[in-house]
Amino acid sequence: MNILVSACLLGVCCRYNGTGEENERVKRLGERHRLIPVCPEIYGGLATPRPPAERVGERVLTKDGTDVTAQYEKGAKEALRLARYFGCTAAVLKSRSPSCGKGRIHDGTFSDGMTDGNGVAAELLEACGIRVLDETDERLETL
């Protein structure tokens, strides 16, 4: 199976703060499946490092109030394009992210608060029939 994976979970330094967040559970999926690394925020044209951003309703704003919704939407569409090109039926994305988070994301206050919701890319992928999990999901082993 081809699985779309947040590149940061494979150790690629593409997170907002210029780091990766290598995850051994996710990397082990590569023993059984083909992993397709993506970073929707980079695909949307954002730099690394970049100001932290959080979802505020349907918009994505940086901590200083800059609206980066268009970049997040563009990046989500590019991630979907790759998922379709490679025939991915599942994605494992970075938890809590305004782009990749699944189920719980930062609440838009930049205070480490959380709220129910999905990141922009996770939302689009799921709406298009791709199963979305994050790196904390116990179901990773079932993929």
Steps between C-alpha positions, in 0.01 A plus 500: 500500500617856433455724804530879501712604800585837651865543405586636844406162651779348290748751643487759221563846648188666358299589812419864576800519736743347250512156660377152419325271743620154403258232617614137516146357482438688177840410357430130567199523268759527225592135563157394370385792286630768267508834683442818298636798699315832472499838669185691406630821659812497282288405195286803574803725466587559864863519611681294761527623765178701503283668763276261693144485368171365633150452362248760604170374364549445128806726483863435589679789668858545613572612852539859375160485328607445139239299307671201333181312415567513125842340544357224719222431250748491209725260693205276584407478132858412407509226766173365359649510149792285617271262690298444184807471278650229722166331572520558876199376692635609839699787648693528826530867587650712778270533799369839616620682187281766332576318176531134594330459840226239530228520764672751733684815396630813668208728586615824335604677821872412478484391864546123443123456535335231291162463332318239295570536131725413209776677318433632150679216316362229727149634444537503121662156479230347716222671301649340187487149644853462636521346848686745725682404820757685706821362647337444841219280364508143631360380166833563325589136552189397303619671183 
